């Protein structure tokens, strides 16, 4: 790859780092807002949800236009808007004002992130597209980790407002740098699709040959998001019920996230260099087996940590790997649209996950029932992965039609 291409990918990864930091900022700020503004922690549930809803709305309604007006335009505008709304969050003094600014921040992020994923795939070598996408999206857990690590110093320097100054400044800087660094232009095939361009780009995914590929992609993305938010929300509460100390439960929650980065990179290499369907089938089947192993075994720190590294780490890896599957399922002119709509569908699973965990805990069903429940979405993802080869054929059929339509007349 050329130096400018590598530099572009580094700054595109910076957008995901910024997102991770921004996501963590609200959670880090909430414990400090009681004293500063007199707001109760339990009142912020909908504020966290507002960001997720906004990302889904932006991903579904705005990100697809990257396939029509160009990826750079949506990325730059999304970064600049994210920076502005994140800075505006520091002016909030009530729950409604936090809801407003976090919701708008989510919409701006949703407009940019699918285009960042799509463009990173287009810049990457053909044999490593899914892997590059996974490495770029690994910026999210990295950003979350950085936010937690530096938050004491940031708060000491600038109060709770500083937690938002950092991602806000980073977003504005990235918007300017990426405007100067990225090339303008439309995705491959977008110029030819004049008729499709006159309509909402989302409609293309509702027609053949893209219905089945999108159903496969969105199905796995939604089920995996359900598992990811089920696990990330409740594992620190569930493990102490099994006899683990709170400190150990917190450490396990962190360890499995780092394991997820490694699993995500390995699985992405499988998508690029081996068989996408088989890779995903093995990953999700291994997750389901590990959750079943936890649910059927006596609590043991070593055994459960090892099993959860594969199970919970696999769920985190799924968020990295599945966008890379789009490279193989959809034509370049539809990448932002597919990823954006997929993000919206995934939010439905993300909302359901914590509620499922809450119901299990409210019923006093115990840790073993909790992890048995986590095995179900993973097993369903493995079943959906069996349909990946059929979905891949749909793209090949479209490619053959495209080449026939653009071939010079003899």
C-alpha positions as CSV (number, residue, x, y, z in Angstrom):
1,X,0.0,0.0,0.0
2,X,1.1,3.6,-0.7
3,X,2.1,5.8,2.3
4,X,-0.9,8.0,1.8
5,X,-3.3,5.0,1.8
6,X,-1.7,3.8,5.1
7,X,-2.0,7.2,6.6
8,X,-5.7,7.4,5.5
9,X,-6.4,4.1,7.2
10,X,-4.7,5.3,10.4
11,X,-6.9,8.4,10.5
12,X,-10.0,6.4,9.6
13,X,-9.2,4.2,12.6
14,X,-9.0,7.4,14.6
15,X,-12.7,8.0,13.9
16,X,-13.5,4.7,15.7
17,X,-11.1,5.6,18.5
18,X,-13.0,8.9,18.8
19,X,-16.3,7.0,18.9
20,X,-15.1,4.6,21.6
21,X,-14.0,7.6,23.7
22,X,-17.2,9.4,23.1
23,X,-19.3,6.4,24.1
24,X,-17.3,6.0,27.3
25,X,-17.5,9.7,28.1
26,X,-21.1,9.7,29.2
27,X,-20.7,6.7,31.5
28,X,-17.6,8.3,33.1
29,X,-19.4,11.7,33.5
30,X,-22.6,10.4,35.2
31,X,-21.1,9.6,38.6
32,X,-19.7,13.2,38.7
33,X,-22.9,14.9,37.7
34,X,-24.8,14.2,40.9
35,X,-22.5,16.7,42.8
36,X,-22.1,19.1,39.9
37,X,-25.7,19.3,38.7
38,X,-27.7,17.5,41.3
39,X,-28.8,14.8,38.7
40,X,-29.4,11.2,39.9
41,X,-27.5,8.4,38.2
42,X,-30.6,6.3,37.6
43,X,-32.2,9.1,35.5
44,X,-29.5,8.7,32.8
45,X,-30.8,5.4,31.4
46,X,-32.5,7.1,28.5
47,X,-29.5,9.3,27.9
48,X,-27.4,6.2,27.2
49,X,-30.2,4.9,24.9
50,X,-30.4,8.2,23.0
51,X,-26.9,7.7,21.7
52,X,-27.7,4.2,20.5
53,X,-30.9,5.3,18.9
54,X,-29.1,8.2,17.2
55,X,-26.4,5.9,15.7
56,X,-29.2,3.7,14.4
57,X,-31.1,6.6,12.8
58,X,-28.0,8.1,11.3
59,X,-26.8,4.8,10.0
60,X,-30.1,4.0,8.3
61,X,-31.1,7.4,7.0
62,X,-27.9,9.3,6.3
63,X,-24.9,6.9,5.9
64,X,-26.4,5.3,2.7
65,X,-25.9,8.6,0.9
66,X,-22.2,7.9,1.0
67,X,-22.9,5.5,-1.8
68,X,-24.3,8.5,-3.8
69,X,-22.4,11.6,-2.9
70,X,-19.1,10.0,-1.9
71,X,-17.7,8.5,1.3
72,X,-15.4,11.5,2.1
73,X,-18.4,13.9,2.2
74,X,-20.3,11.9,4.8
75,X,-17.3,11.1,6.9
76,X,-16.1,14.7,7.1
77,X,-19.6,16.1,7.7
78,X,-20.3,13.4,10.3
79,X,-17.0,14.1,12.2
80,X,-17.6,17.9,12.2
81,X,-21.2,17.4,13.4
82,X,-20.0,14.9,16.1
83,X,-17.5,17.4,17.3
84,X,-20.0,20.3,17.5
85,X,-22.7,18.2,19.3
86,X,-20.2,16.7,21.7
87,X,-19.0,20.2,22.7
88,X,-22.6,21.2,23.0
89,X,-23.1,18.4,25.5
90,X,-20.9,20.3,28.0
91,X,-23.7,23.0,28.1
92,X,-26.3,20.5,29.3
93,X,-27.8,21.0,32.8
94,X,-30.8,18.7,32.7
95,X,-31.8,15.3,31.5
96,X,-33.7,16.6,28.4
97,X,-30.7,18.6,27.3
98,X,-28.4,15.6,27.7
99,X,-31.0,13.6,25.7
100,X,-31.0,16.1,22.9
101,X,-27.2,16.5,22.5
102,X,-26.4,12.8,22.9
103,X,-29.1,11.9,20.4
104,X,-27.8,14.3,17.8
105,X,-24.2,13.1,18.5
106,X,-25.4,9.6,17.8
107,X,-27.0,10.6,14.5
108,X,-23.8,12.3,13.4
109,X,-21.7,9.2,14.3
110,X,-24.2,7.0,12.5
111,X,-23.8,9.0,9.4
112,X,-20.0,8.7,9.4
113,X,-19.1,5.2,10.8
114,X,-20.6,3.0,8.0
115,X,-18.8,5.1,5.5
116,X,-15.5,4.8,7.4
117,X,-15.9,1.0,7.3
118,X,-16.8,1.0,3.6
119,X,-13.9,3.3,2.7
120,X,-11.4,1.3,4.7
121,X,-12.5,-1.8,2.7
122,X,-12.0,0.0,-0.6
123,X,-8.6,1.3,0.4
124,X,-7.4,-2.1,1.6
125,X,-5.7,-4.7,-0.6
126,X,-8.4,-7.1,-2.0
127,X,-7.0,-10.1,-0.1
128,X,-7.1,-8.3,3.2
129,X,-10.3,-6.2,3.1
130,X,-12.2,-7.8,6.0
131,X,-9.0,-7.9,8.1
132,X,-8.3,-4.2,7.5
133,X,-11.9,-3.3,8.4
134,X,-11.6,-5.3,11.6
135,X,-8.3,-3.6,12.6
136,X,-9.8,-0.2,11.9
137,X,-12.9,-0.9,13.9
138,X,-10.8,-2.2,16.8
139,X,-10.4,1.5,17.6
140,X,-13.7,1.4,19.5
141,X,-12.5,-0.8,22.4
142,X,-9.2,1.1,22.2
143,X,-11.0,4.4,22.6
144,X,-13.1,3.0,25.5
145,X,-9.9,1.9,27.2
146,X,-8.1,5.1,26.7
147,X,-11.1,7.1,28.1
148,X,-11.1,5.1,31.3
149,X,-7.3,5.3,31.7
150,X,-7.0,9.0,31.3
151,X,-10.3,10.1,32.9
152,X,-8.8,11.0,36.3
153,X,-6.3,13.4,34.8
154,X,-8.9,14.9,32.4
155,X,-11.4,15.5,35.2
156,X,-8.7,17.0,37.4
157,X,-7.8,19.4,34.7
158,X,-11.2,20.4,33.2
159,X,-13.9,18.8,35.4
160,X,-16.6,16.5,33.9
161,X,-16.7,18.9,30.9
162,X,-13.3,17.7,29.9
163,X,-14.6,14.2,29.3
164,X,-16.4,15.6,26.3
165,X,-13.8,18.2,25.3
166,X,-11.4,15.4,24.3
167,X,-13.6,13.5,21.8
168,X,-15.1,16.8,20.6
169,X,-11.7,18.2,19.7
170,X,-10.6,14.9,18.2
171,X,-13.7,14.7,16.0
172,X,-13.2,18.3,14.7
173,X,-9.5,17.6,14.0
174,X,-10.3,14.3,12.2
175,X,-12.9,16.1,10.1
176,X,-10.4,18.6,8.8
177,X,-7.5,16.1,8.4
178,X,-9.7,13.6,6.5
179,X,-11.1,16.3,4.2
180,X,-7.5,17.1,3.2
181,X,-6.3,13.5,3.1
182,X,-9.1,11.6,1.4
183,X,-9.8,11.6,-2.3
184,X,-13.3,12.6,-3.4
185,X,-15.2,10.5,-5.8
186,X,-18.0,7.9,-5.9
187,X,-17.9,4.2,-5.3
188,X,-17.4,1.8,-8.1
189,X,-20.7,1.4,-10.1
190,X,-22.4,4.5,-8.6
191,X,-22.0,6.5,-11.8
192,X,-23.7,3.8,-13.8
193,X,-26.6,3.4,-11.5
194,X,-28.3,6.7,-12.5
195,X,-31.8,5.3,-12.1
196,X,-31.0,3.8,-8.7
197,X,-29.4,7.1,-7.6
198,X,-32.7,8.9,-8.1
199,X,-34.3,6.9,-5.4
200,X,-33.5,6.3,-1.8
201,X,-30.5,4.0,-1.8
202,X,-32.0,1.9,1.0
203,X,-34.6,0.6,-1.5
204,X,-32.0,-1.3,-3.5
205,X,-31.5,-3.7,-0.5
206,X,-35.2,-4.5,-0.6
207,X,-35.0,-5.8,-4.2
208,X,-33.4,-8.9,-5.7
209,X,-30.6,-9.9,-5.7
210,X,-29.8,-8.2,-2.4
211,X,-32.7,-9.3,-0.1
212,X,-31.1,-12.6,1.0
213,X,-27.6,-11.2,1.5
214,X,-29.0,-8.4,3.6
215,X,-31.2,-10.7,5.6
216,X,-28.2,-12.9,6.4
217,X,-25.9,-10.0,7.3
218,X,-28.6,-8.1,9.4
219,X,-29.7,-11.3,11.1
220,X,-26.2,-12.2,12.4
221,X,-25.5,-8.6,13.3
222,X,-28.7,-8.2,15.3
223,X,-28.3,-11.5,17.2
224,X,-24.7,-10.8,17.9
225,X,-25.5,-7.3,19.2
226,X,-28.1,-8.8,21.5
227,X,-25.5,-11.1,23.0
228,X,-22.9,-8.3,23.2
229,X,-25.1,-5.9,25.1
230,X,-26.5,-8.7,27.2
231,X,-23.0,-9.8,28.3
232,X,-21.3,-6.4,28.6
233,X,-24.2,-5.0,30.6
234,X,-24.6,-7.8,33.2
235,X,-21.4,-9.9,33.5
236,X,-20.1,-7.6,36.3
237,X,-23.3,-8.3,38.2
238,X,-23.7,-12.0,37.3
239,X,-20.2,-13.3,38.2
240,X,-20.4,-12.2,41.9
241,X,-23.6,-14.3,42.2
242,X,-21.4,-17.2,41.2
243,X,-19.0,-16.5,44.1
244,X,-16.5,-14.3,42.3
245,X,-15.3,-11.1,44.0
246,X,-16.4,-7.8,42.4
247,X,-12.8,-7.0,41.6
248,X,-12.3,-10.3,39.9
249,X,-15.5,-9.9,38.0
250,X,-14.4,-6.5,36.7
251,X,-11.0,-7.9,35.7
252,X,-12.6,-10.8,33.8
253,X,-14.9,-8.2,32.0
254,X,-11.8,-6.4,30.8
255,X,-9.8,-9.5,29.9
256,X,-12.5,-10.9,27.6
257,X,-12.6,-7.6,25.6
258,X,-8.9,-7.8,24.8
259,X,-9.4,-11.4,23.8
260,X,-12.1,-10.2,21.4
261,X,-9.7,-8.0,19.5
262,X,-7.5,-11.1,18.8
263,X,-10.4,-13.3,17.9
264,X,-11.7,-10.5,15.6
265,X,-8.4,-10.2,13.7
266,X,-8.1,-14.0,13.3
267,X,-11.7,-14.4,12.1
268,X,-11.2,-11.6,9.7
269,X,-8.2,-13.3,8.2
270,X,-10.5,-16.3,7.8
271,X,-13.0,-14.2,5.8
272,X,-10.2,-12.9,3.6
273,X,-8.0,-15.9,3.1
274,X,-10.3,-18.9,3.6
275,X,-14.1,-19.3,3.6
276,X,-16.4,-16.6,5.0
277,X,-19.3,-18.9,5.8
278,X,-17.2,-21.6,7.5
279,X,-15.2,-19.0,9.4
280,X,-18.3,-17.5,10.9
281,X,-19.9,-20.9,11.5
282,X,-16.9,-22.0,13.6
283,X,-16.7,-18.7,15.5
284,X,-20.3,-18.6,16.5
285,X,-20.5,-22.4,17.2
286,X,-17.4,-22.1,19.5
287,X,-19.1,-19.2,21.3
288,X,-22.3,-21.3,21.9
289,X,-20.3,-24.3,23.1
290,X,-18.3,-22.1,25.6
291,X,-21.4,-20.5,27.0
292,X,-23.0,-24.0,27.4
293,X,-19.8,-25.1,29.1
294,X,-20.1,-22.3,31.6
295,X,-23.7,-23.0,32.2
296,X,-23.0,-26.7,32.9
297,X,-19.9,-26.4,35.0
298,X,-19.2,-25.4,38.6
299,X,-17.8,-21.8,39.1
300,X,-14.1,-21.9,38.6
301,X,-12.1,-18.7,37.9
302,X,-9.6,-20.3,35.5
303,X,-12.1,-22.4,33.5
304,X,-14.8,-19.7,33.3
305,X,-12.3,-17.0,32.3
306,X,-11.0,-19.2,29.5
307,X,-14.5,-20.1,28.3
308,X,-15.7,-16.5,28.5
309,X,-12.7,-15.3,26.5
310,X,-14.0,-17.3,23.6
311,X,-17.7,-16.6,24.3
312,X,-17.8,-12.9,25.3
313,X,-14.6,-12.2,23.2
314,X,-16.4,-13.8,20.2
315,X,-19.3,-11.4,20.7
316,X,-17.0,-8.4,20.7
317,X,-15.2,-9.9,17.7
318,X,-18.5,-10.2,15.8
319,X,-18.9,-6.5,15.9
320,X,-15.5,-6.2,14.2
321,X,-15.9,-9.1,11.7
322,X,-19.4,-8.8,10.5
323,X,-19.0,-5.4,8.7
324,X,-16.1,-7.0,6.8
325,X,-18.6,-9.6,5.5
326,X,-20.3,-6.8,3.6
327,X,-17.3,-6.6,1.3
328,X,-18.1,-10.1,0.1
329,X,-21.9,-9.9,0.1
330,X,-22.6,-6.5,-1.6
331,X,-21.4,-4.5,-4.6
332,X,-19.1,-1.5,-3.8
333,X,-22.0,0.9,-4.7
334,X,-24.0,-0.5,-1.8
335,X,-21.5,-0.9,1.0
336,X,-22.4,2.2,3.0
337,X,-26.1,1.5,2.6
338,X,-25.8,-2.1,3.7
339,X,-23.6,-1.3,6.7
340,X,-25.8,1.7,7.7
341,X,-29.1,-0.3,7.6
342,X,-27.3,-3.2,9.3
343,X,-26.4,-0.8,12.2
344,X,-30.0,0.2,12.6
345,X,-31.2,-3.5,12.7
346,X,-28.4,-4.3,15.2
347,X,-29.8,-1.6,17.5
348,X,-32.9,-3.7,17.9
349,X,-30.8,-6.5,19.3
350,X,-28.8,-4.1,21.3
351,X,-31.9,-2.8,23.0
352,X,-33.2,-6.3,23.7
353,X,-30.0,-7.7,25.2
354,X,-29.9,-5.7,28.5
355,X,-33.7,-6.3,29.0
356,X,-33.3,-10.0,28.6
357,X,-30.5,-10.0,31.3
358,X,-32.7,-7.8,33.6
359,X,-35.5,-10.4,33.3
360,X,-33.2,-13.3,34.1
361,X,-31.8,-11.4,37.2
362,X,-35.2,-10.3,38.3
363,X,-36.4,-14.0,38.2
364,X,-33.4,-15.0,40.3
365,X,-32.6,-17.7,37.7
366,X,-28.9,-17.5,38.5
367,X,-25.6,-17.3,36.5
368,X,-26.0,-20.7,34.9
369,X,-29.3,-19.8,33.4
370,X,-27.8,-16.4,32.3
371,X,-25.0,-18.1,30.3
372,X,-27.3,-20.7,28.9
373,X,-29.4,-17.8,27.5
374,X,-26.3,-16.3,26.0
375,X,-25.7,-19.6,24.1
376,X,-29.0,-19.2,22.2
377,X,-28.2,-16.1,20.1
378,X,-24.7,-17.5,19.4
379,X,-26.2,-20.8,18.2
380,X,-28.7,-18.9,16.0
381,X,-25.9,-16.9,14.4
382,X,-24.1,-20.2,13.6
383,X,-27.3,-21.4,11.8
384,X,-27.6,-18.2,9.9
385,X,-23.9,-18.5,8.9
386,X,-24.9,-21.7,7.0
387,X,-26.7,-19.4,4.5
388,X,-23.6,-17.3,3.7
389,X,-22.5,-19.4,0.7
390,X,-26.0,-18.9,-0.9
391,X,-25.8,-15.1,-0.2
392,X,-22.3,-14.9,-1.8
393,X,-23.8,-16.4,-5.0
394,X,-26.3,-13.5,-5.2
395,X,-23.4,-11.0,-5.4
396,X,-21.7,-13.0,-8.1
397,X,-24.8,-13.1,-10.1
398,X,-25.1,-9.3,-9.8
399,X,-21.4,-8.9,-10.8
400,X,-22.0,-11.0,-13.9
401,X,-25.0,-8.9,-14.9
402,X,-23.0,-5.7,-14.3
403,X,-20.1,-6.9,-16.4
404,X,-22.5,-7.9,-19.2
405,X,-24.2,-4.5,-19.1
406,X,-20.9,-2.6,-19.3
407,X,-19.1,-4.7,-21.8
408,X,-18.5,-2.9,-25.1
409,X,-20.7,-3.9,-28.0
410,X,-19.1,-6.3,-30.4
